[in-house]
Amino acid sequence: MATRIDADEVMRKVAAGAALFDVLPASVYELVRLPGARSLPLETFRTESVNDLQRDVAIVVYCYDQH
Amino acid sequence: MFDLIGGRATWTALGLPTEGSVGDRGRVAASVQRVDSVSFHATMADVRKSAPRYPLAVLGANDVLLGAIEATSDAEPEETPVAHLMVPAPHTIRGAVRVDDVVKRLRKDHLDRVFVTTVNGVLLGEVTLDELERKK
């Protein structure tokens, strides 16, 4: 279960090294995304997509609005 | 794992910067530059230590923009609190505003720069008329 955080907290976490993921379709990600976000479309998500992440790295995700 | 409340829609509504092929193109968010700032609790001695460029942003808790110090304050005694000298509630704009609109407003108001904040008043930086005109 994800903990919901506001934009200020997202900025703090990303500055502290958190990985930021955009779970929107790749075509939407290409148009507009948060700075530094990686594309991880929910519709095609596979666990191998995040194999490169360290286990202790915080993960922040976002969708278009509130799901 | 953490989830951004309100998603990307809230982020852009706050005027925060974005990337991408559309991203902030045509919006002032793409032209925001760093601006010198000082705490509301500082004195002119603190200001002079940093050799700032004026106008200097005065920030409260959570980097909320409270006011600005103009160059005319530079002659004030070192012990003078910034809070006594700042011009409160300076003019600000959001990052989502279109460059064309801001250029018109700055020209009309005879201003060469303006602070950029989120809707919550958190300082993001400033944009200058010169930079915006270059990007038009």
N, CA and C atoms of all chains as a GROMACS GRO file, in nm:
protein
  609
    1MET      N    1   0.085  -0.120   0.000
    1MET     CA    2   0.000   0.000   0.000
    1MET      C    3   0.089   0.125   0.000
    2ALA      N    4   0.060   0.217  -0.090
    2ALA     CA    5   0.141   0.338  -0.101
    2ALA      C    6   0.096   0.443  -0.001
    3THR      N    7   0.191   0.521   0.047
    3THR     CA    8   0.160   0.634   0.133
    3THR      C    9   0.141   0.756   0.045
    4ARG      N   10   0.033   0.827   0.063
    4ARG     CA   11   0.004   0.942  -0.022
    4ARG      C   12   0.080   1.065   0.030
    5ILE      N   13   0.151   1.133  -0.058
    5ILE     CA   14   0.230   1.251  -0.019
    5ILE      C   15   0.202   1.365  -0.116
    6ASP      N   16   0.223   1.487  -0.069
    6ASP     CA   17   0.196   1.603  -0.155
    6ASP      C   18   0.320   1.639  -0.239
    7ALA      N   19   0.304   1.740  -0.324
    7ALA     CA   20   0.410   1.777  -0.419
    7ALA      C   21   0.539   1.819  -0.347
    8ASP      N   22   0.525   1.892  -0.238
    8ASP     CA   23   0.644   1.934  -0.164
    8ASP      C   24   0.723   1.813  -0.115
    9GLU      N   25   0.649   1.716  -0.065
    9GLU     CA   26   0.714   1.595  -0.014
    9GLU      C   27   0.778   1.515  -0.128
   10VAL      N   28   0.713   1.516  -0.244
   10VAL     CA   29   0.772   1.448  -0.360
   10VAL      C   30   0.906   1.513  -0.394
   11MET      N   31   0.909   1.646  -0.396
   11MET     CA   32   1.034   1.716  -0.428
   11MET      C   33   1.143   1.681  -0.327
   12ARG      N   34   1.104   1.675  -0.199
   12ARG     CA   35   1.203   1.643  -0.095
   12ARG      C   36   1.256   1.500  -0.113
   13LYS      N   37   1.165   1.409  -0.142
   13LYS     CA   38   1.207   1.269  -0.155
   13LYS      C   39   1.296   1.248  -0.278
   14VAL      N   40   1.259   1.312  -0.388
   14VAL     CA   41   1.339   1.298  -0.510
   14VAL      C   42   1.478   1.360  -0.488
   15ALA      N   43   1.480   1.475  -0.421
   15ALA     CA   44   1.610   1.538  -0.392
   15ALA      C   45   1.696   1.449  -0.303
   16ALA      N   46   1.629   1.367  -0.222
   16ALA     CA   47   1.703   1.278  -0.131
   16ALA      C   48   1.738   1.145  -0.197
   17GLY      N   49   1.701   1.130  -0.327
   17GLY     CA   50   1.743   1.011  -0.400
   17GLY      C   51   1.634   0.913  -0.435
   18ALA      N   52   1.508   0.949  -0.406
   18ALA     CA   53   1.398   0.856  -0.440
   18ALA      C   54   1.385   0.842  -0.591
   19ALA      N   55   1.339   0.724  -0.634
   19ALA     CA   56   1.312   0.701  -0.776
   19ALA      C   57   1.168   0.743  -0.804
   20LEU      N   58   1.151   0.818  -0.914
   20LEU     CA   59   1.019   0.874  -0.948
   20LEU      C   60   0.968   0.806  -1.074
   21PHE      N   61   0.847   0.752  -1.067
   21PHE     CA   62   0.791   0.679  -1.181
   21PHE      C   63   0.658   0.737  -1.226
   22ASP      N   64   0.647   0.755  -1.356
   22ASP     CA   65   0.523   0.797  -1.421
   22ASP      C   66   0.456   0.670  -1.471
   23VAL      N   67   0.336   0.639  -1.421
   23VAL     CA   68   0.272   0.513  -1.460
   23VAL      C   69   0.168   0.532  -1.571
   24LEU      N   70   0.171   0.650  -1.633
   24LEU     CA   71   0.081   0.677  -1.745
   24LEU      C   72   0.133   0.608  -1.872
   25PRO      N   73   0.051   0.597  -1.975
   25PRO     CA   74   0.100   0.539  -2.100
   25PRO      C   75   0.223   0.613  -2.152
   26ALA      N   76   0.311   0.540  -2.219
   26ALA     CA   77   0.438   0.599  -2.265
   26ALA      C   78   0.417   0.721  -2.354
   27SER      N   79   0.311   0.720  -2.435
   27SER     CA   80   0.286   0.833  -2.524
   27SER      C   81   0.252   0.959  -2.446
   28VAL      N   82   0.186   0.942  -2.331
   28VAL     CA   83   0.151   1.056  -2.245
   28VAL      C   84   0.277   1.105  -2.173
   29TYR      N   85   0.356   1.009  -2.127
   29TYR     CA   86   0.483   1.040  -2.061
   29TYR      C   87   0.572   1.125  -2.152
   30GLU      N   88   0.575   1.091  -2.281
   30GLU     CA   89   0.660   1.165  -2.374
   30GLU      C   90   0.619   1.312  -2.384
   31LEU      N   91   0.489   1.337  -2.368
   31LEU     CA   92   0.439   1.475  -2.382
   31LEU      C   93   0.472   1.561  -2.260
   32VAL      N   94   0.432   1.514  -2.144
   32VAL     CA   95   0.452   1.591  -2.020
   32VAL      C   96   0.482   1.495  -1.905
   33ARG      N   97   0.584   1.528  -1.830
   33ARG     CA   98   0.617   1.444  -1.714
   33ARG      C   99   0.685   1.530  -1.608
   34LEU      N  100   0.689   1.478  -1.487
   34LEU     CA  101   0.760   1.547  -1.380
   34LEU      C  102   0.911   1.536  -1.407
   35PRO      N  103   0.987   1.637  -1.371
   35PRO     CA  104   1.130   1.634  -1.396
   35PRO      C  105   1.197   1.511  -1.335
   36GLY      N  106   1.271   1.440  -1.418
   36GLY     CA  107   1.347   1.325  -1.370
   36GLY      C  108   1.268   1.195  -1.360
   37ALA      N  109   1.139   1.200  -1.398
   37ALA     CA  110   1.057   1.078  -1.386
   37ALA      C  111   1.096   0.975  -1.491
   38ARG      N  112   1.082   0.847  -1.453
   38ARG     CA  113   1.101   0.737  -1.547
   38ARG      C  114   0.964   0.685  -1.589
   39SER      N  115   0.955   0.636  -1.709
   39SER     CA  116   0.829   0.583  -1.758
   39SER      C  117   0.811   0.439  -1.711
   40LEU      N  118   0.697   0.412  -1.650
   40LEU     CA  119   0.666   0.276  -1.606
   40LEU      C  120   0.515   0.255  -1.623
   41PRO      N  121   0.472   0.241  -1.749
   41PRO     CA  122   0.327   0.234  -1.774
   41PRO      C  123   0.262   0.118  -1.698
   42LEU      N  124   0.158   0.150  -1.627
   42LEU     CA  125   0.090   0.049  -1.544
   42LEU      C  126   0.037  -0.065  -1.630
   43GLU      N  127  -0.010  -0.030  -1.750
   43GLU     CA  128  -0.074  -0.130  -1.835
   43GLU      C  129   0.022  -0.238  -1.886
   44THR      N  130   0.152  -0.204  -1.885
   44THR     CA  131   0.251  -0.302  -1.934
   44THR      C  132   0.354  -0.335  -1.826
   45PHE      N  133   0.319  -0.306  -1.701
   45PHE     CA  134   0.416  -0.322  -1.592
   45PHE      C  135   0.458  -0.469  -1.575
   46ARG      N  136   0.588  -0.487  -1.562
   46ARG     CA  137   0.644  -0.619  -1.528
   46ARG      C  138   0.751  -0.595  -1.423
   47THR      N  139   0.764  -0.686  -1.332
   47THR     CA  140   0.859  -0.665  -1.221
   47THR      C  141   1.001  -0.644  -1.272
   48GLU      N  142   1.032  -0.703  -1.389
   48GLU     CA  143   1.167  -0.686  -1.443
   48GLU      C  144   1.196  -0.539  -1.478
   49SER      N  145   1.090  -0.461  -1.493
   49SER     CA  146   1.109  -0.320  -1.530
   49SER      C  147   1.184  -0.242  -1.422
   50VAL      N  148   1.179  -0.292  -1.300
   50VAL     CA  149   1.244  -0.218  -1.190
   50VAL      C  150   1.356  -0.300  -1.125
   51ASN      N  151   1.408  -0.395  -1.200
   51ASN     CA  152   1.514  -0.480  -1.147
   51ASN      C  153   1.640  -0.403  -1.110
   52ASP      N  154   1.659  -0.288  -1.175
   52ASP     CA  155   1.781  -0.212  -1.151
   52ASP      C  156   1.775  -0.129  -1.022
   53LEU      N  157   1.660  -0.127  -0.959
   53LEU     CA  158   1.647  -0.045  -0.838
   53LEU      C  159   1.707  -0.114  -0.716
   54GLN      N  160   1.775  -0.035  -0.634
   54GLN     CA  161   1.824  -0.087  -0.506
   54GLN      C  162   1.701  -0.109  -0.416
   55ARG      N  163   1.706  -0.209  -0.331
   55ARG     CA  164   1.592  -0.241  -0.245
   55ARG      C  165   1.560  -0.130  -0.145
   56ASP      N  166   1.663  -0.053  -0.106
   56ASP     CA  167   1.638   0.049  -0.003
   56ASP      C  168   1.604   0.186  -0.062
   57VAL      N  169   1.588   0.193  -0.193
   57VAL     CA  170   1.553   0.322  -0.256
   57VAL      C  171   1.403   0.348  -0.244
   58ALA      N  172   1.368   0.469  -0.200
   58ALA     CA  173   1.226   0.505  -0.191
   58ALA      C  174   1.170   0.519  -0.333
   59ILE      N  175   1.047   0.478  -0.351
   59ILE     CA  176   0.982   0.484  -0.482
   59ILE      C  177   0.861   0.578  -0.473
   60VAL      N  178   0.856   0.673  -0.565
   60VAL     CA  179   0.742   0.764  -0.573
   60VAL      C  180   0.676   0.743  -0.708
   61VAL      N  181   0.546   0.724  -0.709
   61VAL     CA  182   0.474   0.705  -0.835
   61VAL      C  183   0.366   0.812  -0.849
   62TYR      N  184   0.329   0.839  -0.974
   62TYR     CA  185   0.216   0.929  -0.996
   62TYR      C  186   0.139   0.887  -1.120
   63CYS      N  187   0.011   0.921  -1.118
   63CYS     CA  188  -0.079   0.894  -1.230
   63CYS      C  189  -0.123   1.030  -1.284
   64TYR      N  190  -0.229   1.033  -1.365
   64TYR     CA  191  -0.274   1.163  -1.415
   64TYR      C  192  -0.335   1.247  -1.304
   65ASP      N  193  -0.431   1.189  -1.230
   65ASP     CA  194  -0.488   1.265  -1.119
   65ASP      C  195  -0.496   1.176  -0.995
   66GLN      N  196  -0.617   1.138  -0.956
   66GLN     CA  197  -0.625   1.057  -0.835
   66GLN      C  198  -0.672   0.916  -0.868
   67HIS      N  199  -0.620   0.861  -0.974
   67HIS     CA  200  -0.650   0.724  -1.020
   67HIS      C  201  -0.794   0.714  -1.068
   68MET      N  202   0.657   0.265  -0.062
   68MET     CA  203   0.620   0.333  -0.186
   68MET      C  204   0.532   0.452  -0.153
   69PHE      N  205   0.548   0.556  -0.234
   69PHE     CA  206   0.474   0.680  -0.212
   69PHE      C  207   0.398   0.718  -0.338
   70ASP      N  208   0.285   0.783  -0.318
   70ASP     CA  209   0.195   0.818  -0.428
   70ASP      C  210   0.164   0.967  -0.420
   71LEU      N  211   0.191   1.038  -0.530
   71LEU     CA  212   0.166   1.182  -0.533
   71LEU      C  213   0.015   1.211  -0.528
   72ILE      N  214  -0.028   1.280  -0.425
   72ILE     CA  215  -0.170   1.315  -0.412
   72ILE      C  216  -0.212   1.403  -0.530
   73GLY      N  217  -0.316   1.363  -0.598
   73GLY     CA  218  -0.367   1.443  -0.709
   73GLY      C  219  -0.292   1.422  -0.839
   74GLY      N  220  -0.185   1.342  -0.834
   74GLY     CA  221  -0.113   1.308  -0.957
   74GLY      C  222  -0.052   1.426  -1.031
   75ARG      N  223  -0.024   1.400  -1.160
   75ARG     CA  224   0.041   1.503  -1.242
   75ARG      C  225  -0.044   1.627  -1.256
   76ALA      N  226  -0.177   1.610  -1.252
   76ALA     CA  227  -0.267   1.725  -1.267
   76ALA      C  228  -0.245   1.827  -1.156
   77THR      N  229  -0.226   1.778  -1.035
   77THR     CA  230  -0.202   1.870  -0.922
   77THR      C  231  -0.066   1.936  -0.936
   78TRP      N  232   0.032   1.860  -0.979
   78TRP     CA  233   0.168   1.913  -0.997
   78TRP      C  234   0.166   2.032  -1.094
   79THR      N  235   0.102   2.014  -1.207
   79THR     CA  236   0.100   2.122  -1.306
   79THR      C  237   0.012   2.237  -1.259
   80ALA      N  238  -0.095   2.205  -1.187
   80ALA     CA  239  -0.182   2.311  -1.136
   80ALA      C  240  -0.109   2.400  -1.035
   81LEU      N  241  -0.012   2.340  -0.966
   81LEU     CA  242   0.067   2.417  -0.870
   81LEU      C  243   0.169   2.506  -0.940
   82GLY      N  244   0.184   2.486  -1.071
   82GLY     CA  245   0.281   2.566  -1.145
   82GLY      C  246   0.422   2.513  -1.134
   83LEU      N  247   0.435   2.388  -1.095
   83LEU     CA  248   0.569   2.329  -1.083
   83LEU      C  249   0.621   2.288  -1.220
   84PRO      N  250   0.752   2.285  -1.238
   84PRO     CA  251   0.809   2.257  -1.371
   84PRO      C  252   0.783   2.114  -1.418
   85THR      N  253   0.778   2.100  -1.549
   85THR     CA  254   0.761   1.968  -1.610
   85THR      C  255   0.862   1.953  -1.724
   86GLU      N  256   0.872   1.829  -1.775
   86GLU     CA  257   0.956   1.802  -1.892
   86GLU      C  258   0.870   1.735  -1.998
   87GLY      N  259   0.929   1.711  -2.115
   87GLY     CA  260   0.857   1.641  -2.220
   87GLY      C  261   0.847   1.723  -2.346
   88SER      N  262   0.794   1.661  -2.453
   88SER     CA  263   0.789   1.729  -2.583
   88SER      C  264   0.693   1.847  -2.581
   89VAL      N  265   0.590   1.842  -2.495
   89VAL     CA  266   0.504   1.959  -2.476
   89VAL      C  267   0.552   2.031  -2.351
   90GLY      N  268   0.554   1.957  -2.238
   90GLY     CA  269   0.608   2.008  -2.113
   90GLY      C  270   0.574   2.153  -2.087
   91ASP      N  271   0.675   2.233  -2.062
   91ASP     CA  272   0.653   2.374  -2.029
   91ASP      C  273   0.673   2.466  -2.147
   92ARG      N  274   0.673   2.408  -2.269
   92ARG     CA  275   0.696   2.493  -2.385
   92ARG      C  276   0.590   2.604  -2.389
   93GLY      N  277   0.634   2.726  -2.402
   93GLY     CA  278   0.540   2.838  -2.407
   93GLY      C  279   0.496   2.887  -2.270
   94ARG      N  280   0.542   2.819  -2.166
   94ARG     CA  281   0.506   2.857  -2.029
   94ARG      C  282   0.629   2.914  -1.959
   95VAL      N  283   0.606   3.002  -1.863
   95VAL     CA  284   0.722   3.065  -1.798
   95VAL      C  285   0.802   2.965  -1.714
   96ALA      N  286   0.739   2.853  -1.676
   96ALA     CA  287   0.811   2.754  -1.595
   96ALA      C  288   0.942   2.711  -1.659
   97ALA      N  289   0.947   2.717  -1.793
   97ALA     CA  290   1.068   2.674  -1.864
   97ALA      C  291   1.178   2.779  -1.858
   98SER      N  292   1.146   2.898  -1.806
   98SER     CA  293   1.244   3.006  -1.806
   98SER      C  294   1.280   3.054  -1.665
   99VAL      N  295   1.236   2.978  -1.566
   99VAL     CA  296   1.260   3.021  -1.428
   99VAL      C  297   1.409   3.011  -1.394
  100GLN      N  298   1.459   3.119  -1.336
  100GLN     CA  299   1.599   3.123  -1.296
  100GLN      C  300   1.608   3.133  -1.143
  101ARG      N  301   1.720   3.088  -1.093
  101ARG     CA  302   1.742   3.096  -0.948
  101ARG      C  303   1.742   3.242  -0.904
  102VAL      N  304   1.693   3.268  -0.785
  102VAL     CA  305   1.693   3.405  -0.733
  102VAL      C  306   1.750   3.403  -0.593
  103ASP      N  307   1.825   3.507  -0.557
  103ASP     CA  308   1.881   3.515  -0.422
  103ASP      C  309   1.769   3.532  -0.322
  104SER      N  310   1.785   3.472  -0.204
  104SER     CA  311   1.682   3.483  -0.102
  104SER      C  312   1.745   3.490   0.036
  105VAL      N  313   1.663   3.533   0.131
  105VAL     CA  314   1.709   3.544   0.269
  105VAL      C  315   1.590   3.512   0.360
  106SER      N  316   1.621   3.464   0.480
  106SER     CA  317   1.515   3.430   0.575
  106SER      C  318   1.449   3.556   0.630
  107PHE      N  319   1.323   3.544   0.662
  107PHE     CA  320   1.247   3.651   0.726
  107PHE      C  321   1.313   3.694   0.857
  108HIS      N  322   1.385   3.603   0.919
  108HIS     CA  323   1.445   3.632   1.050
  108HIS      C  324   1.587   3.690   1.039
  109ALA      N  325   1.633   3.713   0.919
  109ALA     CA  326   1.770   3.762   0.899
  109ALA      C  327   1.778   3.914   0.926
  110THR      N  328   1.903   3.960   0.931
  110THR     CA  329   1.927   4.104   0.942
  110THR      C  330   2.004   4.148   0.817
  111MET      N  331   2.024   4.278   0.804
  111MET     CA  332   2.098   4.328   0.688
  111MET      C  333   2.243   4.277   0.689
  112ALA      N  334   2.294   4.245   0.807
  112ALA     CA  335   2.430   4.187   0.814
  112ALA      C  336   2.432   4.054   0.741
  113ASP      N  337   2.327   3.972   0.762
  113ASP     CA  338   2.317   3.842   0.693
  113ASP      C  339   2.306   3.863   0.542
  114VAL      N  340   2.230   3.964   0.504
  114VAL     CA  341   2.210   3.992   0.361
  114VAL      C  342   2.344   4.025   0.296
  115ARG      N  343   2.422   4.110   0.360
  115ARG     CA  344   2.548   4.157   0.299
  115ARG      C  345   2.650   4.044   0.286
  116LYS      N  346   2.643   3.947   0.379
  116LYS     CA  347   2.738   3.835   0.373
  116LYS      C  348   2.726   3.760   0.240
  117SER      N  349   2.603   3.755   0.186
  117SER     CA  350   2.582   3.676   0.065
  117SER      C  351   2.596   3.757  -0.063
  118ALA      N  352   2.628   3.886  -0.049
  118ALA     CA  353   2.643   3.974  -0.166
  118ALA      C  354   2.533   3.951  -0.269
  119PRO      N  355   2.411   3.975  -0.231
  119PRO     CA  356   2.298   3.939  -0.317
  119PRO      C  357   2.277   4.034  -0.434
  120ARG      N  358   2.200   3.983  -0.528
  120ARG     CA  359   2.150   4.068  -0.636
  120ARG      C  360   2.007   4.105  -0.598
  121TYR      N  361   1.976   4.232  -0.609
  121TYR     CA  362   1.842   4.280  -0.572
  121TYR      C  363   1.748   4.278  -0.694
  122PRO      N  364   1.616   4.263  -0.672
  122PRO     CA  365   1.548   4.244  -0.545
  122PRO      C  366   1.576   4.107  -0.488
  123LEU      N  367   1.585   4.104  -0.355
  123LEU     CA  368   1.618   3.982  -0.283
  123LEU      C  369   1.488   3.925  -0.223
  124ALA      N  370   1.462   3.799  -0.248
  124ALA     CA  371   1.339   3.738  -0.196
  124ALA      C  372   1.352   3.712  -0.046
  125VAL      N  373   1.246   3.740   0.027
  125VAL     CA  374   1.243   3.712   0.170
  125VAL      C  375   1.149   3.595   0.193
  126LEU      N  376   1.204   3.489   0.255
  126LEU     CA  377   1.127   3.365   0.268
  126LEU      C  378   1.091   3.334   0.413
  127GLY      N  379   0.970   3.283   0.430
  127GLY     CA  380   0.926   3.234   0.560
  127GLY      C  381   0.938   3.083   0.564
  128ALA      N  382   0.859   3.021   0.651
  128ALA     CA  383   0.862   2.875   0.664
  128ALA      C  384   0.828   2.809   0.532
  129ASN      N  385   0.892   2.695   0.506
  129ASN     CA  386   0.867   2.616   0.384
  129ASN      C  387   0.892   2.692   0.256
  130ASP      N  388   0.983   2.791   0.262
  130ASP     CA  389   1.021   2.869   0.144
  130ASP      C  390   0.906   2.950   0.083
  131VAL      N  391   0.811   2.986   0.163
  131VAL     CA  392   0.702   3.071   0.115
  131VAL      C  393   0.753   3.215   0.103
  132LEU      N  394   0.727   3.277  -0.012
  132LEU     CA  395   0.773   3.413  -0.038
  132LEU      C  396   0.687   3.512   0.040
  133LEU      N  397   0.753   3.590   0.126
  133LEU     CA  398   0.680   3.686   0.209
  133LEU      C  399   0.698   3.830   0.161
  134GLY      N  400   0.814   3.857   0.100
  134GLY     CA  401   0.841   3.994   0.060
  134GLY      C  402   0.969   4.002  -0.021
  135ALA      N  403   1.012   4.126  -0.045
  135ALA     CA  404   1.136   4.146  -0.122
  135ALA      C  405   1.212   4.264  -0.064
  136ILE      N  406   1.344   4.253  -0.067
  136ILE     CA  407   1.432   4.362  -0.026
  136ILE      C  408   1.486   4.429  -0.152
  137GLU      N  409   1.469   4.559  -0.160
  137GLU     CA  410   1.517   4.634  -0.276
  137GLU      C  411   1.657   4.689  -0.248
  138ALA      N  412   1.724   4.730  -0.354
  138ALA     CA  413   1.862   4.780  -0.341
  138ALA      C  414   1.870   4.902  -0.250
  139THR      N  415   1.761   4.976  -0.238
  139THR     CA  416   1.762   5.096  -0.154
  139THR      C  417   1.785   5.063  -0.007
  140SER      N  418   1.762   4.938   0.031
  140SER     CA  419   1.780   4.897   0.170
  140SER      C  420   1.927   4.870   0.203
  141ASP      N  421   2.011   4.868   0.102
  141ASP     CA  422   2.150   4.832   0.121
  141ASP      C  423   2.224   4.928   0.212
  142ALA      N  424   2.173   5.049   0.225
  142ALA     CA  425   2.240   5.148   0.310
  142ALA      C  426   2.197   5.140   0.456
  143GLU      N  427   2.102   5.052   0.487
  143GLU     CA  428   2.051   5.041   0.624
  143GLU      C  429   2.156   4.977   0.716
  144PRO      N  430   2.150   5.011   0.848
  144PRO     CA  431   2.246   4.953   0.943
  144PRO      C  432   2.238   4.800   0.946
  145GLU      N  433   2.350   4.738   0.979
  145GLU     CA  434   2.359   4.592   0.973
  145GLU      C  435   2.261   4.521   1.065
  146GLU      N  436   2.227   4.583   1.178
  146GLU     CA  437   2.140   4.515   1.274
  146GLU      C  438   1.991   4.524   1.237
  147THR      N  439   1.961   4.596   1.130
  147THR     CA  440   1.820   4.613   1.092
  147THR      C  441   1.760   4.480   1.046
  148PRO      N  442   1.648   4.440   1.107
  148PRO     CA  443   1.584   4.315   1.063
  148PRO      C  444   1.530   4.329   0.920
  149VAL      N  445   1.551   4.225   0.845
  149VAL     CA  446   1.497   4.221   0.709
  149VAL      C  447   1.345   4.244   0.710
  150ALA      N  448   1.282   4.189   0.814
  150ALA     CA  449   1.136   4.201   0.824
  150ALA      C  450   1.089   4.346   0.827
  151HIS      N  451   1.176   4.437   0.876
  151HIS     CA  452   1.138   4.579   0.884
  151HIS      C  453   1.157   4.651   0.751
  152LEU      N  454   1.235   4.593   0.663
  152LEU     CA  455   1.270   4.661   0.538
  152LEU      C  456   1.199   4.606   0.415
  153MET      N  457   1.152   4.484   0.426
  153MET     CA  458   1.098   4.420   0.305
  153MET      C  459   0.968   4.485   0.259
  154VAL      N  460   0.952   4.481   0.128
  154VAL     CA  461   0.825   4.520   0.067
  154VAL      C  462   0.739   4.394   0.071
  155PRO      N  463   0.629   4.396   0.149
  155PRO     CA  464   0.553   4.272   0.162
  155PRO      C  465   0.475   4.235   0.036
  156ALA      N  466   0.448   4.106   0.025
  156ALA     CA  467   0.363   4.053  -0.083
  156ALA      C  468   0.401   4.108  -0.220
  157PRO      N  469   0.522   4.081  -0.267
  157PRO     CA  470   0.561   4.129  -0.401
  157PRO      C  471   0.479   4.061  -0.510
  158HIS      N  472   0.481   4.123  -0.627
  158HIS     CA  473   0.408   4.068  -0.742
  158HIS      C  474   0.466   3.932  -0.778
  159THR      N  475   0.380   3.836  -0.802
  159THR     CA  476   0.425   3.702  -0.839
  159THR      C  477   0.338   3.648  -0.953
  160ILE      N  478   0.391   3.546  -1.020
  160ILE     CA  479   0.313   3.474  -1.121
  160ILE      C  480   0.333   3.325  -1.100
  161ARG      N  481   0.249   3.243  -1.166
  161ARG     CA  482   0.263   3.098  -1.158
  161ARG      C  483   0.342   3.050  -1.279
  162GLY      N  484   0.405   2.935  -1.265
  162GLY     CA  485   0.485   2.880  -1.374
  162GLY      C  486   0.403   2.839  -1.495
  163ALA      N  487   0.274   2.817  -1.477
  163ALA     CA  488   0.190   2.771  -1.588
  163ALA      C  489   0.141   2.884  -1.678
  164VAL      N  490   0.174   3.009  -1.643
  164VAL     CA  491   0.129   3.123  -1.723
  164VAL      C  492   0.206   3.127  -1.855
  165ARG      N  493   0.138   3.166  -1.959
  165ARG     CA  494   0.202   3.168  -2.091
  165ARG      C  495   0.303   3.283  -2.102
  166VAL      N  496   0.414   3.255  -2.169
  166VAL     CA  497   0.521   3.354  -2.184
  166VAL      C  498   0.468   3.483  -2.247
  167ASP      N  499   0.388   3.470  -2.352
  167ASP     CA  500   0.337   3.589  -2.421
  167ASP      C  501   0.261   3.681  -2.326
  168ASP      N  502   0.179   3.620  -2.240
  168ASP     CA  503   0.098   3.700  -2.147
  168ASP      C  504   0.186   3.772  -2.045
  169VAL      N  505   0.289   3.704  -1.998
  169VAL     CA  506   0.378   3.765  -1.898
  169VAL      C  507   0.459   3.878  -1.960
  170VAL      N  508   0.506   3.859  -2.082
  170VAL     CA  509   0.582   3.965  -2.149
  170VAL      C  510   0.495   4.091  -2.160
  171LYS      N  511   0.370   4.073  -2.200
  171LYS     CA  512   0.280   4.189  -2.211
  171LYS      C  513   0.262   4.258  -2.076
  172ARG      N  514   0.243   4.178  -1.972
  172ARG     CA  515   0.219   4.235  -1.839
  172ARG      C  516   0.342   4.308  -1.787
  173LEU      N  517   0.459   4.249  -1.807
  173LEU     CA  518   0.582   4.313  -1.757
  173LEU      C  519   0.607   4.446  -1.830
  174ARG      N  520   0.583   4.444  -1.961
  174ARG     CA  521   0.602   4.568  -2.037
  174ARG      C  522   0.505   4.676  -1.990
  175LYS      N  523   0.380   4.636  -1.973
  175LYS     CA  524   0.276   4.730  -1.931
  175LYS      C  525   0.308   4.790  -1.793
  176ASP      N  526   0.361   4.707  -1.705
  176ASP     CA  527   0.391   4.753  -1.568
  176ASP      C  528   0.533   4.808  -1.555
  177HIS      N  529   0.606   4.813  -1.667
  177HIS     CA  530   0.744   4.865  -1.668
  177HIS      C  531   0.833   4.788  -1.569
  178LEU      N  532   0.817   4.657  -1.568
  178LEU     CA  533   0.899   4.571  -1.482
  178LEU      C  534   0.994   4.490  -1.570
  179ASP      N  535   1.112   4.458  -1.514
  179ASP     CA  536   1.206   4.377  -1.592
  179ASP      C  537   1.219   4.236  -1.539
  180ARG      N  538   1.150   4.206  -1.427
  180ARG     CA  539   1.155   4.071  -1.371
  180ARG      C  540   1.037   4.051  -1.278
  181VAL      N  541   1.006   3.926  -1.247
  181VAL     CA  542   0.897   3.896  -1.154
  181VAL      C  543   0.924   3.761  -1.088
  182PHE      N  544   0.886   3.748  -0.962
  182PHE     CA  545   0.902   3.622  -0.892
  182PHE      C  546   0.801   3.520  -0.943
  183VAL      N  547   0.844   3.393  -0.942
  183VAL     CA  548   0.754   3.283  -0.979
  183VAL      C  549   0.735   3.196  -0.855
  184THR      N  550   0.609   3.171  -0.821
  184THR     CA  551   0.579   3.087  -0.705
  184THR      C  552   0.475   2.981  -0.741
  185THR      N  553   0.461   2.882  -0.654
  185THR     CA  554   0.350   2.788  -0.668
  185THR      C  555   0.223   2.858  -0.617
  186VAL      N  556   0.110   2.793  -0.633
  186VAL     CA  557  -0.014   2.853  -0.582
  186VAL      C  558  -0.012   2.863  -0.430
  187ASN      N  559   0.075   2.786  -0.366
  187ASN     CA  560   0.087   2.793  -0.220
  187ASN      C  561   0.187   2.900  -0.176
  188GLY      N  562   0.243   2.972  -0.272
  188GLY     CA  563   0.336   3.080  -0.238
  188GLY      C  564   0.480   3.037  -0.224
  189VAL      N  565   0.510   2.910  -0.252
  189VAL     CA  566   0.650   2.864  -0.242
  189VAL      C  567   0.730   2.921  -0.359
  190LEU      N  568   0.843   2.984  -0.327
  190LEU     CA  569   0.925   3.047  -0.430
  190LEU      C  570   0.992   2.943  -0.520
  191LEU      N  571   0.976   2.960  -0.652
  191LEU     CA  572   1.045   2.873  -0.749
  191LEU      C  573   1.164   2.944  -0.810
  192GLY      N  574   1.158   3.078  -0.818
  192GLY     CA  575   1.266   3.156  -0.879
  192GLY      C  576   1.209   3.284  -0.937
  193GLU      N  577   1.270   3.328  -1.046
  193GLU     CA  578   1.221   3.449  -1.111
  193GLU      C  579   1.232   3.433  -1.262
  194VAL      N  580   1.158   3.515  -1.334
  194VAL     CA  581   1.178   3.524  -1.479
  194VAL      C  582   1.206   3.670  -1.511
  195THR      N  583   1.291   3.690  -1.612
  195THR     CA  584   1.323   3.825  -1.654
  195THR      C  585   1.264   3.852  -1.792
  196LEU      N  586   1.234   3.978  -1.815
  196LEU     CA  587   1.175   4.015  -1.945
  196LEU      C  588   1.271   3.982  -2.058
  197ASP      N  589   1.399   4.007  -2.038
  197ASP     CA  590   1.499   3.977  -2.142
  197ASP      C  591   1.495   3.830  -2.183
  198GLU      N  592   1.493   3.742  -2.081
  198GLU     CA  593   1.495   3.599  -2.108
  198GLU      C  594   1.366   3.554  -2.177
  199LEU      N  595   1.255   3.606  -2.132
  199LEU     CA  596   1.128   3.567  -2.192
  199LEU      C  597   1.118   3.614  -2.337
  200GLU      N  598   1.168   3.734  -2.363
  200GLU     CA  599   1.163   3.786  -2.501
  200GLU      C  600   1.252   3.703  -2.593
  201ARG      N  601   1.362   3.653  -2.540
  201ARG     CA  602   1.450   3.568  -2.619
  201ARG      C  603   1.381   3.437  -2.657
  202LYS      N  604   1.293   3.389  -2.569
  202LYS     CA  605   1.231   3.259  -2.589
  202LYS      C  606   1.100   3.267  -2.669
  203LYS      N  607   1.053   3.386  -2.695
  203LYS     CA  608   0.925   3.401  -2.767
  203LYS      C  609   0.934   3.350  -2.909
   0.00000   0.00000   0.00000
